[in-house]
Amino acid sequence: MEKKNYKLLSITLINSEFNRASNINFESEELKNHVDIDVEDSIVDDKLIIALSLTVEGKIDKEVQYRFFNKFVGLFEIGDTNDLPVDKFSKANGPAIIFPFIREHVATTSLKANISPILLPPINFIKLSQEKKAEP
């Protein structure tokens, strides 16, 4: 595996969707957040493109109270030398660089929507990529 170094060129919001019910019972202990994360990557003209999508749904039982969908794309320049192969960077380090932008977007949007702020915890993308590898 050839090793490369990386330089962040840009992070771009590609898609942002938000919906909420008009009346949400935030006191309900049954209100639970369900989070889904997807990472896609490609290389175009020696640039690494990493798309990180996040869906957050707040549900009471099976009824969706609010839903976020956000997709951010990071554009990275691939250098000549480094200790980390491209496939490992694109599955863990790149998404970890992009994720704080999604966290901030979700927190800000939830505040503007007059719902309790949704503060997503940090995510261990190394562990997440290992779990995805183990899936059948």
Phi, psi and omega in degrees: 000126178284138182258144185225164168248165192225145176229125177289123178262321180194157170231126187234133172283119182262320183212138176215117178235139178216134175221147176214155173287154181289327179236115180241131177270093182287346178280345182295127177288349180273353178288115184234141174271135174243126185240136176229133182236139178226137179237130175233148178215155176204162177241127178225121178052050180061021174244135178265125179249122180239121178255124179244118179249141180223131173242130175236125175237130172263120184235146165245118193057239179255003183272121181285124178266324175207155181214130173247141165225125180226140175226121176244146178238129175256135177249122184238138172275134179264120180272196186268323184221146176185174180268359188239121177296154183303316183297323178288319178298317184289339181265336185233299187292314179302308178299325178294331176286322182283325189305320179302330177292321177292316179304314181295319181296316179294316180297315180294317180296319180296322177295317179294334180273005179059039172242163179306138183300134178263108182253099181288138178286160173300154181239137176273096184288337175295312179296318180299318180292326177292322178294321179294325176296324184283344180293143181290000000 
